[in-house]
Amino acid sequence: MQIHITARHIELTPALADYARKKLERIARHFEIVLRAQVILSVEKHRHSAEVVVHAQGHHDFRAREVAGDLYAAIDLAAEKLQNHLAREKDRRVRGRRGGKVTDRAAAAAVEPKEPTISRISRVTPRTLSIAQAARALGESELDFLLFLGPDDAPRIIYRRQDGTYGLLEPNL
């Protein structure tokens, strides 16, 4: 990875340049897509800022700009922000989000929908009730729904809605 360091309004010391290179090389070890980086260090009155622009293969440029009390702290903050940004981007690529393809077979198998598991089967004999009687019976019980037969012997379900009212499911025969 190529690292280009620019200093504005200060003299670039070898220690400062080595520190910035060491921080950015640590990022490049984790992400193989990084081609080159440009570091701009500047001082304006008492504001020390570090801006890092990373050019990555097949991606847009990643930028991080931080201001701190000294340049070493600004470099640390910018490198950490850039590492978090690159980690999110790598996670998106690995997971296949944002239109990417899932390359791992285990991840592809995890995406396939599973068959629902039925944990309990209850057998009920529906009673013949009118809709008003069914609403009263549901109101007196702790259940969220009630299966009943209407006067025409068609199965119906009355259920309790979240707003406290009742809903009715009728078959379309």
C-alpha positions as YAML, in Angstrom:
chain: A
units: angstrom
residues:
- id: 1
  name: MET
  ca: [0.00, 0.00, 0.00]
- id: 2
  name: GLN
  ca: [1.28, 3.45, -0.89]
- id: 3
  name: ILE
  ca: [1.03, 6.11, 1.80]
- id: 4
  name: HIS
  ca: [1.45, 9.76, 0.92]
- id: 5
  name: ILE
  ca: [1.72, 12.21, 3.83]
- id: 6
  name: THR
  ca: [1.19, 15.96, 3.45]
- id: 7
  name: ALA
  ca: [1.76, 18.53, 6.17]
- id: 8
  name: ARG
  ca: [0.10, 21.95, 6.09]
- id: 9
  name: HIS
  ca: [1.37, 24.83, 8.21]
- id: 10
  name: ILE
  ca: [3.77, 22.55, 10.09]
- id: 11
  name: GLU
  ca: [7.03, 20.80, 9.46]
- id: 12
  name: LEU
  ca: [6.62, 17.05, 9.06]
- id: 13
  name: THR
  ca: [8.93, 15.25, 11.46]
- id: 14
  name: PRO
  ca: [10.12, 11.71, 10.76]
- id: 15
  name: ALA
  ca: [8.55, 10.51, 14.03]
- id: 16
  name: LEU
  ca: [5.15, 11.89, 13.03]
- id: 17
  name: ALA
  ca: [5.40, 10.36, 9.55]
- id: 18
  name: ASP
  ca: [6.40, 6.96, 10.96]
- id: 19
  name: TYR
  ca: [3.52, 7.09, 13.45]
- id: 20
  name: ALA
  ca: [0.99, 7.81, 10.70]
- id: 21
  name: ARG
  ca: [2.45, 5.07, 8.47]
- id: 22
  name: LYS
  ca: [2.34, 2.53, 11.29]
- id: 23
  name: LYS
  ca: [-1.33, 3.31, 12.01]
- id: 24
  name: LEU
  ca: [-2.34, 3.01, 8.37]
- id: 25
  name: GLU
  ca: [-0.34, -0.16, 7.72]
- id: 26
  name: ARG
  ca: [-2.27, -1.78, 10.56]
- id: 27
  name: ILE
  ca: [-5.50, -0.98, 8.69]
- id: 28
  name: ALA
  ca: [-4.08, -2.32, 5.42]
- id: 29
  name: ARG
  ca: [-3.27, -5.68, 7.04]
- id: 30
  name: HIS
  ca: [-6.93, -6.27, 7.82]
- id: 31
  name: PHE
  ca: [-8.34, -5.12, 4.49]
- id: 32
  name: GLU
  ca: [-6.82, -6.39, 1.26]
- id: 33
  name: ILE
  ca: [-8.81, -3.96, -0.88]
- id: 34
  name: VAL
  ca: [-6.80, -0.87, 0.21]
- id: 35
  name: LEU
  ca: [-4.51, 0.38, -2.57]
- id: 36
  name: ARG
  ca: [-3.19, 3.73, -1.38]
- id: 37
  name: ALA
  ca: [-3.76, 6.28, 1.34]
- id: 38
  name: GLN
  ca: [-3.26, 10.00, 1.57]
- id: 39
  name: VAL
  ca: [-2.77, 11.64, 4.97]
- id: 40
  name: ILE
  ca: [-3.15, 15.40, 5.36]
- id: 41
  name: LEU
  ca: [-1.94, 16.81, 8.67]
- id: 42
  name: SER
  ca: [-2.66, 20.44, 9.44]
- id: 43
  name: VAL
  ca: [-2.47, 22.90, 12.29]
- id: 44
  name: GLU
  ca: [-4.69, 25.97, 12.57]
- id: 45
  name: LYS
  ca: [-4.10, 27.90, 15.77]
- id: 46
  name: HIS
  ca: [-4.67, 25.27, 18.49]
- id: 47
  name: ARG
  ca: [-6.58, 22.83, 16.30]
- id: 48
  name: HIS
  ca: [-4.61, 19.85, 15.10]
- id: 49
  name: SER
  ca: [-6.41, 17.91, 12.40]
- id: 50
  name: ALA
  ca: [-5.71, 14.71, 10.54]
- id: 51
  name: GLU
  ca: [-7.55, 13.77, 7.37]
- id: 52
  name: VAL
  ca: [-7.08, 10.34, 5.84]
- id: 53
  name: VAL
  ca: [-8.34, 9.43, 2.37]
- id: 54
  name: VAL
  ca: [-8.08, 5.77, 1.42]
- id: 55
  name: HIS
  ca: [-8.46, 4.64, -2.17]
- id: 56
  name: ALA
  ca: [-9.78, 1.09, -2.26]
- id: 57
  name: GLN
  ca: [-10.04, -1.35, -5.13]
- id: 58
  name: GLY
  ca: [-13.56, -1.38, -6.59]
- id: 59
  name: HIS
  ca: [-14.93, 1.09, -4.03]
- id: 60
  name: HIS
  ca: [-15.38, 4.77, -3.55]
- id: 61
  name: ASP
  ca: [-12.84, 6.69, -1.47]
- id: 62
  name: PHE
  ca: [-13.06, 6.31, 2.29]
- id: 63
  name: ARG
  ca: [-12.49, 9.55, 4.22]
- id: 64
  name: ALA
  ca: [-11.97, 10.28, 7.89]
- id: 65
  name: ARG
  ca: [-11.24, 13.70, 9.37]
- id: 66
  name: GLU
  ca: [-10.62, 14.29, 13.06]
- id: 67
  name: VAL
  ca: [-9.57, 17.28, 15.15]
- id: 68
  name: ALA
  ca: [-7.80, 16.94, 18.50]
- id: 69
  name: GLY
  ca: [-5.43, 18.68, 20.88]
- id: 70
  name: ASP
  ca: [-2.31, 17.21, 19.26]
- id: 71
  name: LEU
  ca: [-1.53, 15.51, 15.96]
- id: 72
  name: TYR
  ca: [-0.90, 12.07, 17.44]
- id: 73
  name: ALA
  ca: [-4.39, 12.01, 18.98]
- id: 74
  name: ALA
  ca: [-5.93, 13.27, 15.73]
- id: 75
  name: ILE
  ca: [-4.17, 10.50, 13.79]
- id: 76
  name: ASP
  ca: [-5.41, 7.91, 16.30]
- id: 77
  name: LEU
  ca: [-9.01, 9.13, 16.05]
- id: 78
  name: ALA
  ca: [-8.97, 9.30, 12.25]
- id: 79
  name: ALA
  ca: [-7.42, 5.84, 11.95]
- id: 80
  name: GLU
  ca: [-10.02, 4.37, 14.32]
- id: 81
  name: LYS
  ca: [-12.88, 6.01, 12.42]
- id: 82
  name: LEU
  ca: [-11.47, 4.76, 9.13]
- id: 83
  name: GLN
  ca: [-11.03, 1.24, 10.48]
- id: 84
  name: ASN
  ca: [-14.68, 1.16, 11.64]
- id: 85
  name: HIS
  ca: [-15.82, 2.41, 8.24]
- id: 86
  name: LEU
  ca: [-13.78, -0.21, 6.38]
- id: 87
  name: ALA
  ca: [-14.99, -2.95, 8.74]
- id: 88
  name: ARG
  ca: [-18.62, -2.05, 7.98]
- id: 89
  name: GLU
  ca: [-17.89, -2.12, 4.27]
- id: 90
  name: LYS
  ca: [-16.13, -5.48, 4.51]
- id: 91
  name: ASP
  ca: [-19.06, -6.86, 6.52]
- id: 92
  name: ARG
  ca: [-21.46, -5.72, 3.80]
- id: 93
  name: ARG
  ca: [-19.38, -7.46, 1.15]
- id: 94
  name: VAL
  ca: [-19.09, -10.69, 3.12]
- id: 95
  name: ARG
  ca: [-22.78, -10.85, 3.95]
- id: 96
  name: GLY
  ca: [-23.82, -9.96, 0.44]
- id: 97
  name: ARG
  ca: [-25.86, -6.95, 1.44]
- id: 98
  name: ARG
  ca: [-26.62, -4.09, -0.91]
- id: 99
  name: GLY
  ca: [-26.98, -6.28, -3.98]
- id: 100
  name: GLY
  ca: [-23.82, -8.31, -3.48]
- id: 101
  name: LYS
  ca: [-23.76, -12.07, -3.91]
- id: 102
  name: VAL
  ca: [-23.29, -14.52, -1.08]
- id: 103
  name: THR
  ca: [-20.24, -16.59, -1.96]
- id: 104
  name: ASP
  ca: [-20.06, -18.84, 1.07]
- id: 105
  name: ARG
  ca: [-22.19, -22.01, 0.79]
- id: 106
  name: ALA
  ca: [-22.86, -22.07, 4.53]
- id: 107
  name: ALA
  ca: [-24.14, -18.50, 4.36]
- id: 108
  name: ALA
  ca: [-26.28, -19.40, 1.34]
- id: 109
  name: ALA
  ca: [-27.77, -22.33, 3.24]
- id: 110
  name: ALA
  ca: [-28.59, -20.05, 6.14]
- id: 111
  name: VAL
  ca: [-30.55, -17.76, 3.80]
- id: 112
  name: GLU
  ca: [-32.86, -20.56, 2.65]
- id: 113
  name: PRO
  ca: [-36.21, -20.42, 4.43]
- id: 114
  name: LYS
  ca: [-36.78, -23.12, 7.03]
- id: 115
  name: GLU
  ca: [-39.96, -25.07, 7.33]
- id: 116
  name: PRO
  ca: [-42.05, -23.78, 10.26]
- id: 117
  name: THR
  ca: [-42.06, -25.95, 13.35]
- id: 118
  name: ILE
  ca: [-45.41, -26.77, 14.89]
- id: 119
  name: SER
  ca: [-44.90, -27.08, 18.63]
- id: 120
  name: ARG
  ca: [-48.46, -27.92, 19.71]
- id: 121
  name: ILE
  ca: [-51.62, -29.25, 18.10]
- id: 122
  name: SER
  ca: [-54.97, -28.62, 19.76]
- id: 123
  name: ARG
  ca: [-58.17, -30.31, 18.63]
- id: 124
  name: VAL
  ca: [-61.38, -28.39, 19.29]
- id: 125
  name: THR
  ca: [-65.02, -29.04, 18.53]
- id: 126
  name: PRO
  ca: [-66.61, -25.78, 17.39]
- id: 127
  name: ARG
  ca: [-69.96, -24.80, 18.90]
- id: 128
  name: THR
  ca: [-72.78, -23.30, 16.93]
- id: 129
  name: LEU
  ca: [-73.03, -19.63, 17.99]
- id: 130
  name: SER
  ca: [-74.23, -16.35, 16.59]
- id: 131
  name: ILE
  ca: [-71.63, -13.62, 16.07]
- id: 132
  name: ALA
  ca: [-72.87, -11.73, 19.16]
- id: 133
  name: GLN
  ca: [-72.68, -14.87, 21.32]
- id: 134
  name: ALA
  ca: [-69.17, -15.60, 20.02]
- id: 135
  name: ALA
  ca: [-68.06, -12.02, 20.83]
- id: 136
  name: ARG
  ca: [-69.40, -12.37, 24.39]
- id: 137
  name: ALA
  ca: [-67.71, -15.76, 24.80]
- id: 138
  name: LEU
  ca: [-64.39, -14.34, 23.58]
- id: 139
  name: GLY
  ca: [-64.74, -11.32, 25.88]
- id: 140
  name: GLU
  ca: [-65.21, -13.60, 28.91]
- id: 141
  name: SER
  ca: [-62.25, -15.84, 28.04]
- id: 142
  name: GLU
  ca: [-58.50, -15.22, 28.12]
- id: 143
  name: LEU
  ca: [-58.05, -16.49, 24.56]
- id: 144
  name: ASP
  ca: [-57.17, -14.27, 21.62]
- id: 145
  name: PHE
  ca: [-59.46, -16.07, 19.17]
- id: 146
  name: LEU
  ca: [-62.45, -18.42, 19.10]
- id: 147
  name: LEU
  ca: [-63.44, -20.95, 16.45]
- id: 148
  name: PHE
  ca: [-67.21, -21.40, 16.08]
- id: 149
  name: LEU
  ca: [-69.88, -22.48, 13.63]
- id: 150
  name: GLY
  ca: [-72.29, -19.85, 12.40]
- id: 151
  name: PRO
  ca: [-76.04, -20.41, 12.04]
- id: 152
  name: ASP
  ca: [-75.39, -21.69, 8.48]
- id: 153
  name: ASP
  ca: [-72.83, -24.28, 9.82]
- id: 154
  name: ALA
  ca: [-69.92, -22.44, 8.18]
- id: 155
  name: PRO
  ca: [-66.75, -22.30, 10.32]
- id: 156
  name: ARG
  ca: [-65.81, -18.80, 11.50]
- id: 157
  name: ILE
  ca: [-63.08, -17.34, 13.68]
- id: 158
  name: ILE
  ca: [-63.53, -14.28, 15.84]
- id: 159
  name: TYR
  ca: [-60.32, -12.71, 17.19]
- id: 160
  name: ARG
  ca: [-59.28, -9.95, 19.54]
- id: 161
  name: ARG
  ca: [-57.42, -7.06, 17.84]
- id: 162
  name: GLN
  ca: [-54.68, -4.99, 19.48]
- id: 163
  name: ASP
  ca: [-56.94, -1.94, 19.73]
- id: 164
  name: GLY
  ca: [-59.49, -3.93, 21.80]
- id: 165
  name: THR
  ca: [-62.04, -4.49, 19.04]
- id: 166
  name: TYR
  ca: [-62.89, -7.83, 17.46]
- id: 167
  name: GLY
  ca: [-62.24, -9.16, 13.98]
- id: 168
  name: LEU
  ca: [-64.15, -11.88, 12.16]
- id: 169
  name: LEU
  ca: [-62.82, -14.38, 9.62]
- id: 170
  name: GLU
  ca: [-65.46, -15.94, 7.39]
- id: 171
  name: PRO
  ca: [-64.82, -18.50, 4.66]
- id: 172
  name: ASN
  ca: [-65.42, -17.46, 1.10]
- id: 173
  name: LEU
  ca: [-67.29, -20.54, -0.11]
...
